[in-house]
Amino acid sequence: MEAEMLRLYERMNAEAAEGFLCEGCGAECCFFELSGHLPFLTRPEWNLILNHTGGELPPSQVLVCPFLDQKTSSCSIYQVRPFRCRLYYCSRYPGINLPFNQYSARLHPFLEEYRKLTRGQPDWSIVELLFEE
């Protein structure tokens, strides 16, 4: 399932996220309390992260994503970041030239594919998974 997830991510980057690659706005989305965004992910997504990091996990944090490199304000797992992080609409990003409803419509087919791919997979918050390890 991890290989299928990677293919979905690659297609999403190529087809839907054109012009929306994060260029480090200050990483508002990674500060969970500030953004109101706490990513939930499935076990296959967590496995992708573990493979990407070689199983090395940063210290667990509750209000800040542990994969945020705070020196560069960038995501250390950007290539394999969870699907729900990919859906986050950052209105502060200067390159966004689509209103939210058009952005959502662009991503909708990928959401349907993600749902089919992860059907029956339980979700955990990224914080729960870090404390589990």
PyMOL commands that set and color helices and strands:
alter all, ss='L'
color gray80, all
select helices_A, chain A and resi 2-16+28-30+32-35+43-53+78-80+83-87+100-117+126-132
alter helices_A, ss='H'
color red, helices_A
select strands_A, chain A and resi 40-41+68-69+74-75+124-125
alter strands_A, ss='S'
color yellow, strands_A
deselect
rebuild
show_as cartoon
